[in-house]
Amino acid sequence: MLDIKYYILIDAIERHGSLQAAAAAIGLTQPAATHRVREMERRLAVSLFERRGRRTTLTAAGQRLLEAGREAVPILASAEADALLLARSDTQALKWGVDAHDIVSHILVESHRHEVKNLELYRFPTHTLASALFEKQIDLALMSDPPVQNGISNIFLFEDELRAVVPASHPLAHRESVSAEEIAQEPFLTFSAAREPGYEFDLFFNPSGQAPVSIQTIESVSTILDTIALSQRGVSILSSWIIAAGHRRELAVKPLKGVTIPVRWYLSCRESELVNENLEGLKNIFKNINRQ
């Protein structure tokens, strides 16, 4: 197999049209470039170049190597650059999986204060977060329905409750609480339309015989809050900590009438040396997110 330096020379000859100009462009003497051309053709037992007047052109065999080299050389150069960056990294990164609950900037800020200084964020659909932990794509996740699995630790953090989010300009913003019937009449924005037991469809809408007249699924809580705030239309039901973390003056937050739906939050972690080294800092960060 030819060394990468030969592919660089082939590319330079095609770009500059002569061996002399190509050699100068890549920092070779002409004799050295001539030697490389002869060595390539000797090793492959094919002619790669031909002279047409003053211009050196590629044969069909040379053209094929040019195409392959132009694909491979940038990939190899990028890989080498990545390898250098990884080698220079002082610490191994903790991979944090984030689902629809994506108001996370203050958590990343807190990670520095608690000496968890290399916390990387990876986005996953909510229903794939547990699988990402099992498959070691991530090291930790904030979850309300944590997986029970060997090799996964679930650390209880705090409990909050579901609240309704409505536009500040809407009449519902002036109610002490909102009923299922009132919420059902508005466009309902949710990060998951799945009817999971123990949540709003199971404990709020169904007992009242209600269902939202329209549902829009948006797999991002920050986008849901932005949409309601900016359009002053639509409603949602979300965990109180995420509403507080993404607080906007254009929104009003109301209790659900006739029911309290608690949500218990856990830090789910893969059992590893890296996680164990940072566990106390991680617990402090995530336990405090409902107090922001």
C-alpha positions as CSV (number, residue, x, y, z in Angstrom):
1,M,0.0,0.0,0.0
2,L,1.3,3.4,-0.9
3,D,2.2,5.9,1.8
4,I,0.0,9.0,2.2
5,K,2.9,11.2,0.9
6,Y,2.5,9.6,-2.6
7,Y,-1.2,10.5,-2.7
8,I,-0.3,14.1,-1.8
9,L,2.1,14.3,-4.7
10,I,-0.4,12.9,-7.1
11,D,-2.9,15.6,-6.1
12,A,-0.3,18.3,-6.4
13,I,0.7,17.2,-9.9
14,E,-2.9,17.2,-11.0
15,R,-3.5,20.7,-9.5
16,H,-0.3,22.4,-10.8
17,G,0.1,20.6,-14.1
18,S,3.8,19.8,-13.9
19,L,6.1,17.9,-11.7
20,Q,8.3,20.9,-11.0
21,A,5.4,23.1,-9.8
22,A,4.0,20.3,-7.8
23,A,7.3,19.7,-6.0
24,A,7.6,23.3,-5.2
25,A,4.0,23.5,-3.8
26,I,4.6,20.6,-1.3
27,G,8.1,21.5,-0.4
28,L,10.1,18.9,-2.3
29,T,13.0,19.2,-4.7
30,Q,12.3,18.1,-8.2
31,P,14.7,15.1,-8.0
32,A,12.9,14.0,-4.9
33,A,9.5,14.3,-6.6
34,T,10.8,12.4,-9.7
35,H,12.0,9.7,-7.4
36,R,8.6,9.4,-5.8
37,V,6.9,9.1,-9.1
38,R,9.2,6.4,-10.3
39,E,8.8,4.5,-6.9
40,M,5.0,4.7,-7.2
41,E,5.0,3.3,-10.8
42,R,7.6,0.6,-9.9
43,R,5.6,-0.6,-6.9
44,L,2.3,-0.7,-8.7
45,A,3.7,-1.7,-12.1
46,V,1.5,0.8,-13.9
47,S,2.0,4.2,-15.6
48,L,0.4,7.0,-13.6
49,F,1.4,10.1,-15.6
50,E,1.9,11.1,-19.2
51,R,3.4,14.2,-20.8
52,R,1.2,16.3,-23.1
53,G,3.3,19.1,-24.3
54,R,4.5,21.0,-21.2
55,R,1.8,19.6,-19.0
56,T,1.9,16.4,-17.0
57,T,-1.5,14.6,-16.9
58,L,-2.8,11.6,-15.1
59,T,-3.5,8.3,-16.8
60,A,-6.8,6.4,-15.9
61,A,-4.9,4.5,-13.2
62,G,-3.5,7.8,-11.8
63,Q,-6.9,9.4,-11.9
64,R,-8.3,6.5,-9.8
65,L,-5.6,7.0,-7.2
66,L,-6.3,10.8,-7.2
67,E,-10.0,10.2,-6.4
68,A,-9.2,7.8,-3.6
69,G,-6.6,10.1,-2.2
70,R,-8.8,13.1,-2.1
71,E,-11.4,11.1,-0.1
72,A,-8.9,9.5,2.3
73,V,-6.4,12.2,3.0
74,P,-8.9,14.7,4.6
75,I,-10.3,11.8,6.8
76,L,-6.8,10.8,7.9
77,A,-5.8,14.4,8.6
78,S,-9.0,14.9,10.7
79,A,-8.4,11.7,12.6
80,E,-4.8,12.8,13.4
81,A,-6.1,16.2,14.7
82,D,-8.7,14.5,16.9
83,A,-6.1,12.1,18.2
84,L,-3.9,15.0,19.3
85,L,-6.8,16.7,21.0
86,L,-7.7,13.6,22.9
87,A,-4.1,13.0,23.9
88,R,-3.9,16.5,25.3
89,S,-7.1,16.2,27.3
90,D,-6.4,16.4,31.0
91,T,-9.4,14.4,32.1
92,Q,-11.8,11.9,30.7
93,A,-15.3,13.3,30.0
94,L,-18.5,12.2,31.7
95,K,-21.2,11.8,29.1
96,W,-24.6,13.2,30.3
97,G,-27.6,12.1,28.3
98,V,-30.3,14.7,28.0
99,D,-33.8,14.1,26.7
100,A,-36.7,16.5,26.3
101,H,-35.9,18.1,29.7
102,D,-33.3,20.2,28.0
103,I,-33.0,23.4,30.1
104,V,-29.6,22.5,31.2
105,S,-27.2,25.5,31.0
106,H,-27.3,26.3,34.7
107,I,-26.5,22.6,35.4
108,L,-23.4,22.9,33.3
109,V,-22.4,26.1,35.1
110,E,-22.9,24.3,38.5
111,S,-20.7,21.4,37.3
112,H,-17.6,23.7,37.4
113,R,-18.4,24.9,40.9
114,H,-18.6,21.3,42.2
115,E,-15.4,20.3,40.4
116,V,-17.1,18.2,37.8
117,K,-15.3,20.1,35.0
118,N,-15.6,17.8,32.0
119,L,-19.3,17.1,31.7
120,E,-20.3,16.5,28.1
121,L,-24.0,16.7,26.9
122,Y,-25.6,14.3,24.4
123,R,-29.2,14.6,23.2
124,F,-31.5,11.5,23.0
125,P,-35.2,11.0,22.5
126,T,-36.9,10.4,25.9
127,H,-37.8,6.8,25.1
128,T,-34.2,5.9,24.2
129,L,-32.4,7.4,27.2
130,A,-32.4,4.1,29.2
131,S,-31.1,2.2,26.3
132,A,-28.3,4.7,25.9
133,L,-27.3,4.0,29.5
134,F,-27.4,0.2,29.0
135,E,-25.3,0.5,25.8
136,K,-22.7,2.7,27.5
137,Q,-23.3,5.6,25.1
138,I,-23.7,7.8,28.2
139,D,-22.6,7.7,31.8
140,L,-25.5,9.4,33.5
141,A,-29.0,10.8,33.0
142,L,-31.7,12.7,35.0
143,M,-34.8,10.4,35.0
144,S,-38.2,10.2,36.6
145,D,-38.7,6.6,35.6
146,P,-35.3,5.1,36.1
147,P,-34.3,1.7,34.8
148,V,-33.8,-1.2,37.2
149,Q,-30.8,-3.0,35.7
150,N,-27.5,-4.5,36.9
151,G,-24.7,-2.0,36.5
152,I,-27.0,1.0,36.8
153,S,-27.3,3.0,40.1
154,N,-30.4,5.1,40.7
155,I,-29.9,7.9,43.2
156,F,-33.0,9.7,44.5
157,L,-32.6,13.4,44.2
158,F,-35.9,15.2,44.9
159,E,-39.7,15.2,44.4
160,D,-41.7,17.9,42.7
161,E,-45.1,17.9,41.0
162,L,-46.7,18.5,37.7
163,R,-48.1,22.0,37.0
164,A,-50.0,23.6,34.2
165,V,-48.2,26.3,32.1
166,V,-50.5,28.9,30.4
167,P,-49.9,32.2,28.6
168,A,-49.7,35.1,31.0
169,S,-52.3,36.9,28.8
170,H,-54.8,34.1,29.0
171,P,-57.8,34.2,31.3
172,L,-56.6,30.9,32.9
173,A,-53.5,32.8,34.2
174,H,-55.8,34.5,36.8
175,R,-57.3,31.3,38.2
176,E,-56.0,29.8,41.5
177,S,-55.9,26.4,39.7
178,V,-57.0,25.0,36.3
179,S,-59.3,22.1,35.6
180,A,-58.9,19.3,33.1
181,E,-61.9,20.6,31.1
182,E,-60.3,24.1,30.9
183,I,-56.9,22.7,29.8
184,A,-58.5,20.3,27.3
185,Q,-60.1,23.2,25.4
186,E,-56.7,24.7,24.6
187,P,-54.0,23.5,22.1
188,F,-51.9,21.1,24.2
189,L,-48.1,21.0,23.8
190,T,-46.3,18.0,25.1
191,F,-42.9,16.3,24.7
192,S,-44.6,12.9,24.7
193,A,-48.2,12.1,23.9
194,A,-47.8,8.6,25.4
195,R,-50.5,7.8,28.0
196,E,-48.1,6.7,30.8
197,P,-49.6,5.6,34.1
198,G,-49.1,8.0,37.0
199,Y,-49.0,11.2,34.8
200,E,-51.4,13.8,33.5
201,F,-53.4,11.7,31.1
202,D,-53.9,8.9,33.6
203,L,-54.6,11.1,36.7
204,F,-55.9,14.4,35.5
205,F,-57.6,14.1,32.1
206,N,-59.1,10.6,32.2
207,P,-60.9,10.8,35.6
208,S,-62.7,13.9,34.3
209,G,-63.5,12.3,31.0
210,Q,-61.5,14.9,29.2
211,A,-58.9,14.8,26.4
212,P,-57.1,17.8,24.7
213,V,-58.9,18.9,21.6
214,S,-55.5,19.1,19.8
215,I,-52.0,17.8,20.7
216,Q,-48.7,19.0,19.4
217,T,-45.7,16.9,20.2
218,I,-42.4,18.9,20.6
219,E,-39.5,16.8,22.0
220,S,-37.9,19.8,23.8
221,V,-39.3,21.4,27.0
222,S,-37.4,24.6,26.3
223,T,-39.0,24.9,22.9
224,I,-42.5,24.2,24.4
225,L,-42.0,27.0,26.9
226,D,-40.7,29.4,24.2
227,T,-43.6,28.6,21.9
228,I,-46.3,29.3,24.5
229,A,-44.4,32.4,25.8
230,L,-43.9,34.0,22.4
231,S,-47.2,33.1,20.7
232,Q,-49.3,33.5,23.9
233,R,-51.2,30.4,22.7
234,G,-51.4,26.8,23.9
235,V,-50.8,25.1,27.3
236,S,-48.7,22.4,28.7
237,I,-48.3,20.3,31.9
238,L,-44.7,19.9,33.0
239,S,-42.6,19.1,36.1
240,S,-42.3,22.2,38.3
241,W,-38.5,22.2,38.4
242,I,-38.2,22.4,34.7
243,I,-40.7,25.3,34.5
244,A,-38.8,27.1,37.2
245,A,-35.5,26.5,35.4
246,G,-36.9,27.9,32.2
247,H,-38.9,30.7,33.8
248,R,-40.3,33.3,31.5
249,R,-42.4,36.4,32.5
250,E,-44.8,35.7,29.6
251,L,-46.0,32.5,31.3
252,A,-48.2,31.7,34.3
253,V,-47.8,28.5,36.3
254,K,-50.9,27.0,37.9
255,P,-51.7,23.9,40.1
256,L,-53.9,21.2,38.6
257,K,-57.4,21.4,40.1
258,G,-58.4,18.5,42.3
259,V,-55.2,16.5,42.0
260,T,-51.6,16.6,42.9
261,I,-49.3,14.5,40.7
262,P,-45.9,14.0,42.3
263,V,-42.8,13.2,40.2
264,R,-39.7,11.7,41.8
265,W,-36.4,12.4,40.1
266,Y,-33.3,10.2,40.1
267,L,-29.8,10.5,38.9
268,S,-29.2,7.2,36.9
269,C,-25.6,6.4,36.5
270,R,-23.5,3.6,35.0
271,E,-21.3,2.0,37.7
272,S,-17.8,3.0,36.7
273,E,-14.6,4.4,38.2
274,L,-15.1,7.7,36.5
275,V,-18.7,8.1,37.8
276,N,-17.6,7.1,41.3
277,E,-14.8,9.7,41.4
278,N,-17.3,12.5,40.6
279,L,-20.4,11.1,42.3
280,E,-20.6,13.5,45.3
281,G,-20.3,16.5,43.0
282,L,-22.9,15.1,40.6
283,K,-25.4,14.5,43.4
284,N,-24.9,18.1,44.7
285,I,-25.5,19.5,41.2
286,F,-28.6,17.6,40.4
287,K,-30.2,17.7,43.9
288,N,-30.1,21.5,43.7
289,I,-31.6,22.0,40.3
290,N,-35.2,22.4,41.7
291,R,-34.0,25.3,43.8
292,Q,-32.7,27.5,41.0
